[in-house]
Amino acid sequence: MDMENEFDRILFFEHARKTAEATYAKNPLDADNLTRWGGALLELSQFQNVPDSKKMILDAISKLEEALEVSPSKHDALWCLGNAHTSHAFLTPDQDVAKVDFDKAAQYFEQAAEGDPQNELYKKSLEVAAKAPELHLEIHKHGFAQQAMGSGPSASTTTKQQGSKKKKSSDLKYDIFGWIILAVGIVAWVGFAKSHLPPPPPPPPR
């Protein structure tokens, strides 16, 4: 069921990306469309290997920056851009290089929160951004970023070699990393629904 749902998501966001691309050809100054395009690329990036994922995230950043050129105070684009920089940082092993992305992400989250002070998701993103550099260090110390992007069967073996306490800690880190991406997906789904695209498949019953 999960794999089916994942496949549906890939198809949905791929369709959304193509739709956004076609809309852009007709109207390159549509900030909502550029934001949706960036969101779709960011969502699709999690299904790629690390190099392709980073490339797709950079493309998403480019689209979101373009949206802000059209509408500088667009808080959902600012927030998505914060997520894009956060995601890119987590896939960058060099701590100093990643910190530049984390700093940018925090600035974008702050601007988004200022633009929509009642938005709890923006506030939560800002809180997570403060802990992100420390989380990044732990993730790369244990090679979790490679595992998170599906880098092969050795991942489970590596996890088994760690103590149960560390495993619980790593599960929490996965949750946070997943939350960042998932949050982008939630906003993107809502945005795409407003664009009169076919509705997304319902989530599996819990």
Secondary structure, DSSP 8 states (H G I E B T S, - for coil): -HHHHHHHHHHHHHHHHHHHHHHHHH-TT-HHHHHHHHHHHHHHHTTS-HHHHHHHHHHHHHHHHHHHHH-TT-HHHHHHHHHHHHHHHHT---HHHHHHHHHHHHHHHHHHHHHSTT-HHHHHHHHHHHHHHHHHHHHHHTTHHHHHTT--THHHHHHHTS-HHHHHHHHHHHHHHHHHHHHHHHHHHHHHHHTT----------
